[in-house]
Amino acid sequence: MSFEYLIDPEKGPQWQGVLPGKPVPYVLERGEGEHAMLFGDLFTVLLSGDETQNQFGIIVSDSPAGDVIPTHSHNETHETFFVLDGKVRLFFEDAEGARQSRLLTPGDFGYVPAGFAHAYQIVEDARMMGTLSGGFERFFQHMGQPTDHPTKDQPPFIPDFPRMQAAAQQHNMQFMRDFEWPEQA
Amino acid sequence: MSFEYLIDPEKGPQWQGVLPGKPVPYVLERGEGEHAMLFGDLFTVLLSGDETQNQFGIIVSDSPAGDVIPTHSHNETHETFFVLDGKVRLFFEDAEGARQSRLLTPGDFGYVPAGFAHAYQIVEDARMMGTLSGGFERFFQHMGQPTDHPTKDQPPFIPDFPRMQAAAQQHNMQFMRDFEWPEQA
């Protein structure tokens, strides 16, 4: 069994420096980027606010089918959900405050701007691309665990509650307990 | 032969209003969005600066294989190139001013921030997603021709020179004639 996904604590992640950290051109091959595990999901940062004058960041997620993630909202972050592979159910409060859900399949696109409660469920193993207001892209490595292994086929990382709270506070978001979504359409 | 891609000039494009025009949640199915033809390429806006407080916009392009597009740079626009299908060669000036080219295949990602000369060539019919600084996403319908038909299989639209100039000026970009790229790596 290989443990190349474990990071040498002396050196930090091998992906350090793969993003330039300033607005200059670069290319990443599929699988390159800043990797972090959060629960059973691999999140990879392809672009950060450091390269875009904080306009936007881009992530790719690789996720196993599972339960609905905790409902939350962002005070300042706009967020997109573009399905590359698999099936994802997006739950969101609409402009009238009604609670909606939509099943997204490859090529479908969802948008949730700042201030709207939302959640999602990976219905079939899925790969998504997300564009986020600049800075939020690193939430996943703050709540999760940086890793060098570029697939989700590695041990999950389960954050403890203080780590979850700290990451949510740092990134200006709220989890909303006891938030019920209607039966799936 | 069907002409459903022609827009009724009395009514304007059927896609009008498919984007909400303000920061509220919404979902688009694959093929939905604001369509425009520019040369033989279909550009579809999935998200505009109107929904993101001008932070970013998102387009999908469907393009036939062809020549290198004209080299250009944007004064204010950061731009990404994420290949969904096909093969695209991205040409760009790097941070040291050297002229680079990279062949991108599905899952590969390129970034060109404001101020850097770049071009691309569709090497094999390709579908790309691009995130752009907010506002630039509508360049393609300003230089191109809005259409209701959601595929590139329709007559090309060849803008005349004044239309090209007006769109470039409106979107704060320069075309760079006689810009040579090195032999392909």
Boltz contact constraints between the chains, C-beta under 6 A:
constraints:
  - contact:
      token1: [A, 23]
      token2: [B, 113]
      max_distance: 6.0
  - contact:
      token1: [A, 24]
      token2: [B, 95]
      max_distance: 6.0
  - contact:
      token1: [A, 25]
      token2: [B, 92]
      max_distance: 6.0
  - contact:
      token1: [A, 25]
      token2: [B, 94]
      max_distance: 6.0
  - contact:
      token1: [A, 25]
      token2: [B, 112]
      max_distance: 6.0
  - contact:
      token1: [A, 25]
      token2: [B, 116]
      max_distance: 6.0
  - contact:
      token1: [A, 26]
      token2: [B, 111]
      max_distance: 6.0
  - contact:
      token1: [A, 27]
      token2: [B, 102]
      max_distance: 6.0
  - contact:
      token1: [A, 27]
      token2: [B, 110]
      max_distance: 6.0
  - contact:
      token1: [A, 28]
      token2: [B, 109]
      max_distance: 6.0
  - contact:
      token1: [A, 29]
      token2: [B, 108]
      max_distance: 6.0
  - contact:
      token1: [A, 30]
      token2: [B, 107]
      max_distance: 6.0
  - contact:
      token1: [A, 30]
      token2: [B, 108]
      max_distance: 6.0
  - contact:
      token1: [A, 46]
      token2: [B, 109]
      max_distance: 6.0
  - contact:
      token1: [A, 47]
      token2: [B, 111]
      max_distance: 6.0
  - contact:
      token1: [A, 52]
      token2: [B, 78]
      max_distance: 6.0
  - contact:
      token1: [A, 55]
      token2: [B, 55]
      max_distance: 6.0
  - contact:
      token1: [A, 55]
      token2: [B, 56]
      max_distance: 6.0
  - contact:
      token1: [A, 55]
      token2: [B, 133]
      max_distance: 6.0
  - contact:
      token1: [A, 56]
      token2: [B, 55]
      max_distance: 6.0
  - contact:
      token1: [A, 56]
      token2: [B, 56]
      max_distance: 6.0
  - contact:
      token1: [A, 56]
      token2: [B, 131]
      max_distance: 6.0
  - contact:
      token1: [A, 78]
      token2: [B, 52]
      max_distance: 6.0
  - contact:
      token1: [A, 92]
      token2: [B, 25]
      max_distance: 6.0
  - contact:
      token1: [A, 94]
      token2: [B, 25]
      max_distance: 6.0
  - contact:
      token1: [A, 95]
      token2: [B, 24]
      max_distance: 6.0
  - contact:
      token1: [A, 102]
      token2: [B, 27]
      max_distance: 6.0
  - contact:
      token1: [A, 107]
      token2: [B, 30]
      max_distance: 6.0
  - contact:
      token1: [A, 108]
      token2: [B, 29]
      max_distance: 6.0
  - contact:
      token1: [A, 108]
      token2: [B, 30]
      max_distance: 6.0
  - contact:
      token1: [A, 109]
      token2: [B, 28]
      max_distance: 6.0
  - contact:
      token1: [A, 109]
      token2: [B, 46]
      max_distance: 6.0
  - contact:
      token1: [A, 110]
      token2: [B, 27]
      max_distance: 6.0
  - contact:
      token1: [A, 111]
      token2: [B, 26]
      max_distance: 6.0
  - contact:
      token1: [A, 111]
      token2: [B, 47]
      max_distance: 6.0
  - contact:
      token1: [A, 112]
      token2: [B, 25]
      max_distance: 6.0
  - contact:
      token1: [A, 113]
      token2: [B, 23]
      max_distance: 6.0
  - contact:
      token1: [A, 116]
      token2: [B, 25]
      max_distance: 6.0
  - contact:
      token1: [A, 131]
      token2: [B, 56]
      max_distance: 6.0
  - contact:
      token1: [A, 131]
      token2: [B, 131]
      max_distance: 6.0
  - contact:
      token1: [A, 133]
      token2: [B, 55]
      max_distance: 6.0
